[in-house]
Amino acid sequence: MLKLEDFFGLAIDEDRSDVLPMMALTHIKEEIEETNVVKTLSKQNGRDAAIVSVARRQQILKLLKPLLNETLLDYEANYYVKEVNTSSDFDRRYDAEEHLLEYALIVSSTKSKKLLANEPGILNCKQLREAAFLESRYDRCWEILSQETHHIVSAFRKSKK
């Protein structure tokens, strides 16, 4: 079970969106790979199939759901301009929350941190933190993942008919 502290200081590569290194960062690879849906789809389609990557991303989001739906600290603009932003309990918690939100956005958007910064159509961490939308943060991330992977899921369903 992931805890918020697991995200403190998490070093997310600017250019990577591949889900396997993301799972390794948080030490959840084995847990995700052992879920029934990932095991079954891997056996049927191969470990590297696009549909297996979608399933992994879905399982990661399900694992993040309790953390995403917790009450988060309010957006703090000063956090981003401090020289040292890990000196207090507040700063450490904010850092962990920020990395959790980045992680969730990378998993759900299928884009790297670098691409997300230049993508106006997808939420940023501030917007996700503020949760200025009707559904929960988890539901919003799930919706983003569904939009970004719709073509893969549709192709998979058509191939099974």
C-alpha positions as CSV (number, residue, x, y, z in Angstrom):
1,M,0.0,0.0,0.0
2,L,1.4,3.3,-1.0
3,K,1.7,6.1,1.5
4,L,2.1,9.8,0.8
5,E,5.6,9.7,2.3
6,D,6.6,7.4,-0.6
7,F,6.4,10.3,-2.9
8,F,8.6,12.7,-0.9
9,G,11.6,13.6,-3.1
10,L,10.6,11.3,-5.9
11,A,12.8,11.9,-8.9
12,I,10.6,11.8,-11.9
13,D,12.5,11.8,-15.2
14,E,11.5,14.8,-17.4
15,D,11.4,12.8,-20.6
16,R,9.9,9.5,-19.6
17,S,6.3,8.5,-19.7
18,D,6.8,4.7,-19.8
19,V,4.9,3.1,-17.0
20,L,7.4,0.4,-16.1
21,P,10.0,2.9,-14.8
22,M,7.2,4.8,-13.0
23,M,6.2,1.6,-11.2
24,A,9.9,0.9,-10.3
25,L,10.2,4.4,-8.8
26,T,7.5,3.7,-6.2
27,H,8.3,0.0,-5.8
28,I,4.9,-1.2,-7.0
29,K,6.0,-3.2,-10.1
30,E,5.4,-6.6,-8.6
31,E,2.1,-5.6,-7.1
32,I,0.8,-4.3,-10.4
33,E,2.1,-7.2,-12.5
34,E,0.4,-9.6,-10.2
35,T,-3.1,-8.2,-10.6
36,N,-5.4,-10.5,-12.5
37,V,-6.1,-8.1,-15.3
38,V,-2.4,-7.5,-16.0
39,K,-1.5,-11.1,-15.8
40,T,-4.3,-12.2,-18.0
41,L,-3.8,-9.6,-20.7
42,S,0.0,-10.2,-20.6
43,K,-0.5,-13.9,-21.2
44,Q,-3.0,-13.3,-24.1
45,N,-1.2,-10.4,-25.8
46,G,2.4,-10.3,-24.6
47,R,4.0,-8.2,-21.9
48,D,4.7,-5.3,-24.2
49,A,1.3,-5.0,-25.8
50,A,-0.3,-1.6,-25.7
51,I,-3.4,-2.9,-23.9
52,V,-1.2,-4.3,-21.1
53,S,0.3,-0.8,-20.6
54,V,-3.3,0.6,-20.4
55,A,-4.1,-2.1,-17.8
56,R,-1.0,-1.3,-15.8
57,R,-1.9,2.4,-15.8
58,Q,-5.4,1.6,-14.6
59,Q,-4.1,-0.5,-11.8
60,I,-1.7,2.2,-10.7
61,L,-4.5,4.8,-10.6
62,K,-6.6,2.4,-8.5
63,L,-3.6,2.1,-6.1
64,L,-3.3,5.9,-6.0
65,K,-7.1,6.4,-5.4
66,P,-7.0,6.7,-1.6
67,L,-4.1,9.2,-1.8
68,L,-5.6,11.3,-4.6
69,N,-8.9,11.6,-2.8
70,E,-7.4,12.7,0.5
71,T,-7.6,16.4,1.5
72,L,-4.5,18.1,0.1
73,L,-2.8,21.3,1.2
74,D,-3.9,24.4,-0.6
75,Y,-1.8,25.6,-3.5
76,E,1.2,27.5,-2.2
77,A,3.0,29.7,-4.9
78,N,5.9,30.4,-2.5
79,Y,6.8,26.8,-2.4
80,Y,8.1,27.0,-6.0
81,V,10.4,29.9,-5.5
82,K,12.1,28.9,-2.2
83,E,15.8,28.0,-2.3
84,V,15.2,25.2,0.2
85,N,11.7,23.7,0.1
86,T,12.2,20.7,2.4
87,S,13.0,22.4,5.7
88,S,9.6,22.1,7.4
89,D,7.0,19.4,7.9
90,F,4.7,21.6,5.7
91,D,7.3,21.7,2.9
92,R,7.9,18.0,3.0
93,R,4.2,17.2,2.9
94,Y,3.7,19.7,0.1
95,D,6.6,18.1,-1.8
96,A,5.2,14.6,-1.4
97,E,1.7,15.8,-2.6
98,E,3.3,17.6,-5.6
99,H,5.1,14.5,-6.6
100,L,2.0,12.3,-6.1
101,L,0.0,14.7,-8.4
102,E,2.8,14.7,-11.0
103,Y,3.0,10.9,-10.9
104,A,-0.8,10.6,-11.3
105,L,-0.8,13.0,-14.2
106,I,2.0,11.2,-16.0
107,V,0.4,7.9,-15.5
108,S,-3.1,9.1,-16.6
109,S,-2.0,11.3,-19.5
110,T,0.6,8.8,-20.9
111,K,2.9,11.9,-21.4
112,S,6.2,12.8,-19.9
113,K,6.6,15.5,-17.4
114,K,8.2,17.7,-20.1
115,L,5.4,17.2,-22.5
116,L,2.8,17.8,-19.8
117,A,4.3,21.2,-19.1
118,N,3.5,22.2,-22.7
119,E,0.1,20.5,-23.0
120,P,-2.7,23.1,-22.5
121,G,-5.5,20.5,-22.8
122,I,-4.4,18.5,-19.7
123,L,-4.6,19.6,-16.1
124,N,-1.5,20.7,-14.3
125,C,-0.6,19.9,-10.7
126,K,-2.0,23.2,-9.5
127,Q,-5.4,22.5,-11.1
128,L,-5.5,18.9,-9.8
129,R,-4.5,20.1,-6.3
130,E,-7.3,22.7,-6.3
131,A,-9.8,20.1,-7.6
132,A,-11.9,22.8,-9.3
133,F,-14.0,20.2,-11.1
134,L,-17.1,18.2,-10.3
135,E,-15.6,14.8,-9.8
136,S,-12.8,13.6,-7.5
137,R,-9.1,13.8,-8.4
138,Y,-9.1,10.1,-8.9
139,D,-12.1,10.3,-11.3
140,R,-10.6,13.1,-13.2
141,C,-7.3,11.2,-13.7
142,W,-9.3,8.1,-14.7
143,E,-11.2,10.3,-17.3
144,I,-7.9,11.6,-18.7
145,L,-6.5,8.1,-19.0
146,S,-9.7,6.9,-20.7
147,Q,-9.4,9.8,-23.2
148,E,-5.8,9.2,-23.9
149,T,-6.1,5.4,-24.3
150,H,-9.5,5.2,-26.0
151,H,-8.0,4.3,-29.4
152,I,-6.0,1.4,-27.8
153,V,-9.0,0.0,-25.9
154,S,-11.3,0.4,-29.0
155,A,-8.8,-1.5,-31.2
156,F,-8.4,-4.2,-28.6
157,R,-12.2,-4.7,-28.3
158,K,-12.5,-4.8,-32.1
159,S,-9.8,-7.4,-32.4
160,K,-11.7,-9.6,-29.9
161,K,-14.9,-9.7,-31.9
